[in-house]
Amino acid sequence: MDTPNSDFSGLPGGDEDHARDAVKEVMNWYNTQILTLRRGPVPDEERLAHLTGARQEAADALQALESAGPEETSRIAVLYAARLKALRENGPDTAS
């Protein structure tokens, strides 16, 4: 699923919603990559570990948003919007 604006600045709802949406999009990207890799004939275990670790970082960021203040929320939103853009443009090795 492609979003028209990867920085999520055009979405209603404030920084918390933007951050949550960006993190979830990144997690979905990693989930798709992990699933594709696992379904392949011979999974690359090193890449699988990298993708799984990056997905866990995103899950941790999503959980951190529950208690994050405005500055931390903004930081997470910017970080994950940039990560999503890099993943879509260049793949996982450039955005971790």
FENVENRA-V605840 format. One record per backbone hydrogen bond with DSSP energy under -1.0 kcal/mol. NH is the residue of the N-H (numbers start at 1). CO is the residue of the C=O. If there is no record, write none. Layout:
BEGIN
nh->NH co->CO
nh->NH co->CO
END
This chain:
BEGIN
nh->8 co->5
nh->11 co->8
nh->18 co->14
nh->19 co->15
nh->20 co->16
nh->21 co->17
nh->22 co->18
nh->23 co->19
nh->24 co->20
nh->25 co->21
nh->26 co->22
nh->27 co->23
nh->28 co->24
nh->29 co->25
nh->30 co->26
nh->31 co->27
nh->32 co->28
nh->33 co->29
nh->34 co->30
nh->35 co->31
nh->36 co->32
nh->37 co->33
nh->38 co->34
nh->39 co->35
nh->45 co->43
nh->48 co->44
nh->49 co->45
nh->50 co->46
nh->51 co->47
nh->52 co->48
nh->53 co->49
nh->54 co->50
nh->55 co->51
nh->56 co->52
nh->57 co->53
nh->58 co->54
nh->59 co->55
nh->60 co->56
nh->61 co->57
nh->62 co->58
nh->63 co->59
nh->64 co->60
nh->65 co->61
nh->66 co->63
nh->67 co->64
nh->73 co->69
nh->74 co->70
nh->75 co->71
nh->76 co->72
nh->77 co->73
nh->78 co->74
nh->79 co->75
nh->80 co->76
nh->81 co->77
nh->82 co->78
nh->83 co->79
nh->84 co->80
nh->85 co->81
nh->86 co->82
nh->87 co->83
nh->88 co->84
nh->89 co->85
nh->90 co->86
nh->91 co->87
nh->94 co->91
END
